[in-house]
Amino acid sequence: MTNPLSHRAVLVTLNQRAWKGKAADRELAAQTEMNSNAESGSMTVIKELTPKHIIQPIRDILRIGRQEHYKMTSPGLLRGQHLLPTSMFETYMMVQGEMGDQFFHAVNDFLGVYPDIRSKARVRFGTAFKERDFPDTERMREYFGYNFYPSPVPEVSDWRLDGVDPKEIADMKATINDSVEEMFREAATALYERVRESMENLMRQAKNWSAKAPGAMLRDPTIDMVKELSEMVCDMNVTNDPVLDKIGKEMLKEFANLSGHELRRDADLRDKTAKAAQRILNKMVAQKKAA
């Protein structure tokens, strides 16, 4: 007996927080409005509380962590939840664990120089300085966090609630089951869309590439995205869709070793690659018509 859908994936929540290093100053904005004879409330003044290069490493890690999170998941039942295939669980936990380690290392580096930033702020901001913009170091540490939580996909087959009418329980079970099934359908649809978009981009760029046409470049990010997706399609196929399984295997065969450098210098390879991408798109069109 095959596992139910709820056994093929988990729900994951990624929570990130960081001090923005910025502060809106309404008093300064009001002064600017008055000096400019502007309407009240028409201006906003944002103060950069720390030099960008000092806080940027933290922002970069958060961005990459979010990218990795979205790359391996699809939307879940609730806002903030995402569906993660169990076949990618270990990879996800390892990647996010490493991102969390990098994040807290960068936070410690920032907190090491923060007292100096805070002490120099009076000079940097002059009369625009406000004590409340710069909490002490220990309080500042609380502004940062990086956590990720897995949880099971809801199963309601043996759901009992004391004091609740059995009919209401049955209605709630049906609603949740419908929501779970819809979530998995949407995950398959989202994966088809990712494949379609990557294949169309690859095919178009392989067909149109020319050293004399800078607007039609065969870009390395496109190649990298295709290679990355080729390695993930089968694992992300949480509904065991047979067409997605075939597409994933074909992508792995055709694109796992793509090289942007080789494609740009070899017209025959570009033609072969474009045709392979078109074959996959044709399979997707045929599947859509059959559905």
C-alpha contacts under 8 A as a table, 3 or more apart, distances in Angstrom:
res1	aa1	res2	aa2	distance
3	N	6	S	7.86
3	N	7	H	5.88
3	N	8	R	7.16
4	P	7	H	5.56
4	P	8	R	7.18
5	L	8	R	5.41
5	L	9	A	7.31
5	L	181	E	7.94
5	L	184	F	7.62
5	L	238	V	7.30
5	L	239	T	6.82
6	S	9	A	6.06
6	S	10	V	7.47
6	S	152	P	7.61
6	S	153	V	5.30
6	S	154	P	7.06
6	S	155	E	6.99
6	S	180	V	7.96
7	H	10	V	7.66
7	H	86	T	7.81
7	H	153	V	7.64
8	R	85	P	5.91
8	R	86	T	5.49
8	R	87	S	7.71
8	R	238	V	5.94
9	A	83	L	6.42
9	A	84	L	5.31
9	A	85	P	4.10
9	A	86	T	4.66
9	A	87	S	7.89
9	A	152	P	7.70
9	A	153	V	7.00
9	A	238	V	6.88
10	V	83	L	5.87
10	V	84	L	5.30
10	V	85	P	6.43
10	V	86	T	6.40
10	V	150	P	6.48
10	V	151	S	5.88
10	V	152	P	4.94
10	V	153	V	5.45
11	L	76	G	6.66
11	L	81	Q	6.09
11	L	82	H	5.42
11	L	83	L	4.71
11	L	84	L	5.92
11	L	150	P	5.58
11	L	151	S	5.14
11	L	152	P	5.95
11	L	153	V	6.04
12	V	81	Q	5.64
12	V	82	H	5.30
12	V	83	L	6.38
12	V	84	L	6.58
12	V	148	F	6.80
12	V	149	Y	5.42
12	V	150	P	4.31
12	V	151	S	6.23
13	T	80	G	5.95
13	T	81	Q	4.91
13	T	82	H	6.38
13	T	148	F	5.44
13	T	149	Y	5.14
13	T	150	P	6.53
14	L	66	R	7.97
14	L	69	H	7.54
14	L	80	G	7.36
14	L	81	Q	7.84
14	L	146	Y	7.68
14	L	147	N	5.98
14	L	148	F	4.36
14	L	149	Y	6.61
15	N	145	G	7.43
15	N	146	Y	5.87
15	N	147	N	5.16
15	N	148	F	6.01
16	Q	62	L	7.06
16	Q	144	F	7.64
16	Q	145	G	5.53
16	Q	146	Y	4.65
16	Q	147	N	6.51
17	R	143	Y	6.66
17	R	144	F	5.15
17	R	145	G	4.98
17	R	146	Y	6.58
18	A	58	I	7.89
18	A	143	Y	5.44
18	A	144	F	4.34
18	A	145	G	6.54
19	W	140	M	7.69
19	W	143	Y	5.36
19	W	144	F	6.43
21	G	48	E	6.18
21	G	49	L	5.10
21	G	50	T	5.77
21	G	55	I	7.29
22	K	46	I	6.48
22	K	47	K	5.46
22	K	48	E	4.78
22	K	49	L	5.30
22	K	50	T	7.69
23	A	46	I	5.53
23	A	47	K	5.21
23	A	48	E	6.92
23	A	49	L	7.03
23	A	133	D	6.83
24	A	44	T	7.01
24	A	45	V	5.67
24	A	46	I	4.45
24	A	47	K	6.23
25	D	28	L	5.44
25	D	29	A	6.25
25	D	44	T	7.42
25	D	45	V	5.54
25	D	46	I	6.24
25	D	47	K	7.08
26	R	29	A	4.93
26	R	30	A	6.09
26	R	44	T	6.97
26	R	45	V	6.89
27	E	30	A	5.09
27	E	31	Q	6.33
28	L	31	Q	5.09
28	L	32	T	6.25
28	L	45	V	6.62
28	L	128	A	7.19
29	A	32	T	5.05
29	A	33	E	6.15
29	A	43	M	5.84
29	A	44	T	5.47
29	A	45	V	5.22
30	A	33	E	5.03
30	A	34	M	6.18
30	A	40	S	6.88
30	A	41	G	7.42
30	A	43	M	7.65
31	Q	34	M	5.11
31	Q	35	N	6.14
32	T	35	N	5.10
32	T	36	S	6.01
32	T	43	M	7.77
33	E	36	S	5.08
33	E	37	N	5.87
33	E	38	A	4.70
33	E	39	E	6.54
33	E	40	S	6.40
33	E	41	G	7.90
33	E	42	S	7.33
33	E	43	M	6.63
34	M	37	N	4.98
34	M	38	A	6.19
34	M	40	S	7.92
35	N	38	A	7.70
38	A	42	S	6.98
39	E	42	S	5.60
40	S	43	M	7.66
41	G	44	T	7.66
48	E	51	P	6.98
48	E	52	K	7.79
49	L	121	A	7.74
49	L	133	D	7.68
50	T	54	I	7.02
50	T	55	I	7.17
50	T	117	I	6.80
51	P	54	I	5.70
51	P	55	I	7.14
52	K	55	I	5.50
52	K	56	Q	5.72
53	H	56	Q	5.15
53	H	57	P	7.39
54	I	57	P	6.99
54	I	110	F	6.81
55	I	58	I	5.71
55	I	59	R	6.70
55	I	110	F	6.97
56	Q	59	R	4.98
56	Q	60	D	6.08
57	P	60	D	5.10
57	P	61	I	6.35
57	P	106	A	6.66
58	I	61	I	5.28
58	I	62	L	6.38
58	I	103	F	6.19
58	I	106	A	5.89
58	I	107	V	6.73
59	R	62	L	5.16
59	R	63	R	6.21
60	D	63	R	5.10
60	D	64	I	6.22
61	I	64	I	5.17
61	I	65	G	5.99
61	I	99	M	6.77
61	I	102	Q	7.21
61	I	103	F	6.09
62	L	65	G	5.05
62	L	66	R	6.21
62	L	103	F	7.41
63	R	66	R	5.22
63	R	67	Q	6.24
64	I	67	Q	4.96
64	I	68	E	6.17
65	G	68	E	5.19
65	G	69	H	6.15
65	G	96	Q	6.68
65	G	99	M	6.07
66	R	69	H	4.94
66	R	70	Y	6.15
67	Q	70	Y	5.29
67	Q	71	K	5.95
68	E	71	K	5.02
68	E	72	M	6.45
68	E	95	V	7.70
68	E	96	Q	7.87
69	H	72	M	5.70
69	H	73	T	6.34
69	H	92	Y	7.54
69	H	96	Q	7.79
70	Y	73	T	5.21
70	Y	74	S	6.78
72	M	84	L	6.56
72	M	88	M	7.39
72	M	92	Y	7.22
72	M	236	M	7.55
73	T	82	H	5.78
73	T	83	L	5.25
73	T	84	L	4.82
73	T	85	P	7.39
73	T	236	M	7.95
74	S	82	H	5.41
74	S	83	L	5.11
74	S	84	L	6.95
74	S	187	A	5.62
74	S	190	A	7.18
75	P	79	R	7.98
75	P	81	Q	6.58
75	P	82	H	4.54
75	P	83	L	5.87
75	P	183	M	7.45
75	P	186	E	7.99
75	P	187	A	7.12
76	G	79	R	7.28
76	G	80	G	7.73
76	G	81	Q	4.93
76	G	82	H	4.18
76	G	83	L	4.97
76	G	183	M	6.24
77	L	81	Q	6.51
77	L	82	H	7.55
77	L	179	S	7.06
77	L	180	V	7.15
77	L	183	M	6.52
78	L	81	Q	5.44
83	L	187	A	7.78
84	L	88	M	6.92
84	L	89	F	6.78
84	L	236	M	7.89
85	P	88	M	5.44
85	P	89	F	6.48
85	P	235	D	6.90
85	P	236	M	5.77
85	P	237	N	7.80
85	P	238	V	6.07
86	T	89	F	4.85
86	T	90	E	7.98
87	S	90	E	7.57
87	S	235	D	5.72
87	S	236	M	7.66
88	M	91	T	5.32
88	M	92	Y	6.04
88	M	235	D	6.61
88	M	236	M	7.61
89	F	92	Y	5.14
89	F	93	M	6.15
90	E	93	M	5.19
90	E	94	M	6.06
91	T	94	M	5.15
91	T	95	V	6.05
92	Y	95	V	5.20
92	Y	96	Q	6.02
93	M	96	Q	5.28
93	M	97	G	5.79
94	M	97	G	5.05
94	M	98	E	6.19
95	V	98	E	5.19
95	V	99	M	6.20
96	Q	99	M	4.85
96	Q	100	G	5.99
96	Q	148	F	7.53
97	G	100	G	5.07
97	G	101	D	6.27
98	E	101	D	5.08
98	E	102	Q	6.23
99	M	102	Q	5.09
99	M	103	F	6.01
100	G	103	F	4.92
100	G	104	F	6.25
100	G	146	Y	5.79
100	G	147	N	7.37
101	D	104	F	5.41
101	D	105	H	6.15
102	Q	105	H	5.09
102	Q	106	A	6.16
103	F	106	A	5.17
103	F	107	V	6.15
103	F	146	Y	7.34
104	F	107	V	4.79
104	F	108	N	6.10
104	F	146	Y	7.98
105	H	108	N	5.18
105	H	109	D	6.35
106	A	109	D	5.00
106	A	110	F	6.21
107	V	110	F	5.00
107	V	111	L	6.10
107	V	144	F	7.50
108	N	111	L	5.03
108	N	112	G	6.09
109	D	112	G	5.13
109	D	113	V	6.90
110	F	113	V	5.50
110	F	114	Y	5.99
111	L	114	Y	4.83
111	L	115	P	7.34
111	L	137	T	6.78
111	L	140	M	7.95
111	L	141	R	7.46
112	G	115	P	7.18
113	V	116	D	5.56
113	V	117	I	6.54
114	Y	117	I	4.90
114	Y	118	R	6.03
114	Y	137	T	7.11
115	P	118	R	5.01
115	P	119	S	6.07
115	P	136	D	7.95
115	P	137	T	6.83
116	D	119	S	5.09
116	D	120	K	6.19
117	I	120	K	5.33
117	I	121	A	6.11
118	R	121	A	5.19
118	R	122	R	7.95
118	R	134	F	6.31
119	S	122	R	6.96
120	K	123	V	5.58
120	K	124	R	6.32
121	A	124	R	4.89
121	A	125	F	5.95
121	A	126	G	7.97
121	A	129	F	6.86
122	R	125	F	5.52
122	R	126	G	5.52
122	R	127	T	7.90
122	R	129	F	5.57
123	V	126	G	5.24
124	R	129	F	7.95
125	F	128	A	5.11
125	F	129	F	4.92
126	G	129	F	5.69
130	K	133	D	5.68
130	K	134	F	7.64
131	E	134	F	5.71
131	E	135	P	7.53
132	R	135	P	6.32
135	P	139	R	5.96
135	P	140	M	5.82
136	D	139	R	5.42
136	D	140	M	6.02
137	T	140	M	4.88
137	T	141	R	6.36
138	E	141	R	5.29
138	E	142	E	7.14
139	R	142	E	5.46
139	R	143	Y	7.32
140	M	143	Y	5.44
140	M	144	F	7.70
141	R	144	F	5.89
142	E	145	G	7.49
153	V	180	V	7.74
154	P	176	I	7.77
154	P	180	V	7.57
155	E	158	D	7.80
155	E	159	W	7.97
155	E	177	N	7.74
156	V	159	W	4.89
156	V	173	K	5.87
156	V	176	I	7.72
156	V	177	N	7.50
157	S	173	K	7.76
159	W	173	K	7.90
160	R	169	I	7.76
161	L	164	V	5.77
161	L	169	I	7.44
164	V	168	E	6.86
164	V	169	I	6.75
165	D	168	E	5.31
165	D	169	I	6.40
166	P	169	I	4.95
166	P	170	A	6.14
167	K	170	A	5.00
167	K	171	D	6.19
168	E	171	D	5.00
168	E	172	M	6.16
169	I	172	M	5.10
169	I	173	K	6.10
170	A	173	K	5.04
170	A	174	A	6.20
171	D	174	A	5.14
171	D	175	T	6.23
172	M	175	T	5.05
172	M	176	I	6.15
173	K	176	I	5.23
173	K	177	N	6.00
174	A	177	N	5.12
174	A	178	D	6.04
175	T	178	D	5.16
175	T	179	S	6.20
176	I	179	S	4.95
176	I	180	V	6.14
177	N	180	V	5.11
177	N	181	E	6.15
178	D	181	E	5.17
178	D	182	E	6.07
179	S	182	E	5.08
179	S	183	M	6.08
180	V	183	M	5.02
180	V	184	F	6.41
181	E	184	F	5.24
181	E	185	R	6.25
182	E	185	R	4.97
182	E	186	E	6.06
183	M	186	E	5.14
183	M	187	A	6.18
184	F	187	A	4.92
184	F	188	A	6.40
184	F	238	V	7.26
184	F	239	T	6.72
185	R	188	A	5.24
185	R	189	T	6.26
185	R	239	T	7.61
186	E	189	T	4.89
186	E	190	A	5.96
187	A	190	A	5.11
187	A	191	L	6.23
187	A	238	V	7.75
188	A	191	L	5.11
188	A	192	Y	6.27
188	A	237	N	6.72
188	A	238	V	7.34
188	A	239	T	6.80
188	A	241	D	7.84
189	T	192	Y	5.12
189	T	193	E	6.24
190	A	193	E	5.01
190	A	194	R	6.25
191	L	194	R	5.07
191	L	195	V	6.25
191	L	233	V	7.46
191	L	236	M	7.57
191	L	237	N	7.71
192	Y	195	V	5.16
192	Y	196	R	6.04
192	Y	244	L	7.51
192	Y	284	M	7.76
193	E	196	R	4.99
193	E	197	E	6.06
194	R	197	E	5.28
194	R	198	S	6.16
195	V	198	S	5.23
195	V	199	M	6.03
195	V	229	L	7.58
196	R	199	M	5.24
196	R	200	E	6.07
196	R	281	L	6.48
196	R	284	M	7.79
197	E	200	E	5.21
197	E	201	N	6.16
198	S	201	N	5.19
198	S	202	L	6.09
198	S	222	T	7.52
198	S	225	M	7.35
198	S	226	V	6.06
199	M	202	L	5.08
199	M	203	M	5.95
199	M	226	V	7.58
199	M	277	A	5.25
199	M	278	Q	7.37
199	M	280	I	7.58
199	M	281	L	6.94
200	E	203	M	5.18
200	E	204	R	5.98
200	E	277	A	7.30
200	E	278	Q	7.88
200	E	281	L	7.77
201	N	204	R	5.28
201	N	205	Q	6.09
201	N	222	T	7.20
202	L	205	Q	5.32
202	L	206	A	5.94
202	L	218	L	7.95
202	L	222	T	6.66
202	L	223	I	7.26
202	L	226	V	7.65
202	L	274	A	6.94
202	L	277	A	7.07
203	M	206	A	5.16
203	M	207	K	6.05
203	M	273	T	7.20
203	M	274	A	4.41
203	M	275	K	7.48
203	M	277	A	5.79
203	M	278	Q	6.86
204	R	207	K	5.25
204	R	208	N	6.00
204	R	274	A	7.51
205	Q	208	N	5.15
205	Q	209	W	5.53
205	Q	216	A	6.24
205	Q	217	M	6.41
205	Q	218	L	5.11
205	Q	219	R	7.81
206	A	209	W	5.60
206	A	218	L	6.31
206	A	263	L	7.65
206	A	270	R	5.19
206	A	271	D	6.97
206	A	273	T	7.05
206	A	274	A	5.74
207	K	270	R	6.89
207	K	271	D	6.82
207	K	274	A	6.39
208	N	216	A	5.90
208	N	217	M	7.75
209	W	213	A	7.07
209	W	216	A	5.37
209	W	217	M	5.40
209	W	218	L	5.75
209	W	264	R	7.43
210	S	213	A	5.10
210	S	214	P	7.48
210	S	216	A	6.84
210	S	217	M	6.89
211	A	214	P	6.90
211	A	217	M	7.70
213	A	216	A	5.60
213	A	217	M	6.98
214	P	217	M	5.63
218	L	222	T	7.45
218	L	260	G	7.05
218	L	263	L	7.96
218	L	264	R	6.88
219	R	222	T	5.37
219	R	223	I	6.64
219	R	260	G	7.05
220	D	223	I	4.99
220	D	224	D	6.03
220	D	260	G	5.56
221	P	224	D	5.00
221	P	225	M	6.02
222	T	225	M	5.18
222	T	226	V	6.28
223	I	226	V	5.19
223	I	227	K	6.21
223	I	258	L	6.80
223	I	259	S	7.17
223	I	260	G	6.29
224	D	227	K	5.14
224	D	228	E	6.05
225	M	228	E	5.11
225	M	229	L	6.03
226	V	229	L	5.16
226	V	230	S	5.99
226	V	255	F	6.98
227	K	230	S	5.08
227	K	231	E	6.60
227	K	252	L	7.67
227	K	255	F	5.78
227	K	256	A	4.99
227	K	257	N	7.19
227	K	258	L	6.94
228	E	231	E	5.44
228	E	232	M	6.67
228	E	256	A	7.80
229	L	232	M	5.02
229	L	233	V	6.06
230	S	233	V	5.85
230	S	248	G	6.06
230	S	249	K	7.81
230	S	251	M	5.09
230	S	252	L	4.91
230	S	255	F	6.80
230	S	256	A	6.34
231	E	234	C	7.45
231	E	248	G	7.62
231	E	252	L	6.08
231	E	256	A	7.12
232	M	235	D	5.34
232	M	236	M	5.99
232	M	248	G	7.63
233	V	236	M	5.13
233	V	237	N	6.15
233	V	244	L	7.23
233	V	245	D	7.41
233	V	247	I	7.89
233	V	248	G	4.93
234	C	237	N	5.23
234	C	244	L	7.06
234	C	245	D	5.43
234	C	248	G	5.20
234	C	249	K	7.10
235	D	238	V	7.30
237	N	240	N	5.47
237	N	241	D	6.48
237	N	244	L	6.66
237	N	245	D	6.97
238	V	241	D	7.78
240	N	244	L	7.72
240	N	245	D	7.08
241	D	244	L	5.33
241	D	245	D	6.22
242	P	245	D	4.96
242	P	246	K	6.27
243	V	246	K	5.13
243	V	247	I	6.09
243	V	283	K	7.74
243	V	284	M	7.88
243	V	287	Q	7.34
244	L	247	I	4.94
244	L	248	G	5.92
245	D	248	G	5.15
245	D	249	K	6.31
246	K	249	K	5.24
246	K	250	E	6.14
247	I	250	E	5.06
247	I	251	M	6.01
247	I	280	I	6.41
247	I	283	K	7.91
248	G	251	M	5.12
248	G	252	L	6.16
249	K	252	L	5.10
249	K	253	K	6.23
250	E	253	K	5.05
250	E	254	E	6.05
250	E	280	I	7.92
251	M	254	E	5.14
251	M	255	F	5.49
251	M	256	A	7.11
252	L	255	F	5.59
252	L	256	A	4.98
253	K	256	A	6.30
254	E	257	N	7.65
254	E	258	L	7.90
254	E	273	T	7.55
254	E	276	A	7.02
255	F	258	L	5.13
255	F	273	T	7.94
258	L	262	E	7.85
258	L	263	L	7.70
259	S	262	E	5.22
259	S	263	L	6.16
260	G	263	L	5.09
260	G	264	R	6.11
261	H	264	R	5.33
261	H	265	R	6.53
262	E	265	R	5.39
262	E	266	D	6.00
262	E	269	L	7.78
263	L	266	D	5.31
263	L	267	A	7.12
263	L	269	L	5.93
263	L	270	R	5.45
264	R	267	A	7.36
264	R	270	R	7.49
266	D	269	L	5.34
266	D	270	R	6.40
267	A	270	R	5.05
267	A	271	D	6.24
268	D	271	D	5.08
268	D	272	K	6.18
269	L	272	K	5.00
269	L	273	T	6.01
270	R	273	T	5.07
270	R	274	A	6.08
271	D	274	A	5.17
271	D	275	K	6.22
272	K	275	K	5.23
272	K	276	A	6.22
273	T	276	A	5.09
273	T	277	A	6.26
274	A	277	A	5.15
274	A	278	Q	6.19
275	K	278	Q	4.94
275	K	279	R	6.19
276	A	279	R	5.15
276	A	280	I	6.52
277	A	280	I	5.28
277	A	281	L	6.33
278	Q	281	L	4.96
278	Q	282	N	6.08
279	R	282	N	5.02
279	R	283	K	6.36
280	I	283	K	5.10
280	I	284	M	6.42
281	L	284	M	5.04
281	L	285	V	6.28
282	N	285	V	5.04
282	N	286	A	6.16
283	K	286	A	5.09
283	K	287	Q	6.14
284	M	287	Q	5.05
284	M	288	K	6.18
285	V	288	K	5.09
285	V	289	K	6.28
286	A	289	K	5.18
286	A	290	A	6.16
287	Q	290	A	5.04
287	Q	291	A	6.14
288	K	291	A	5.13
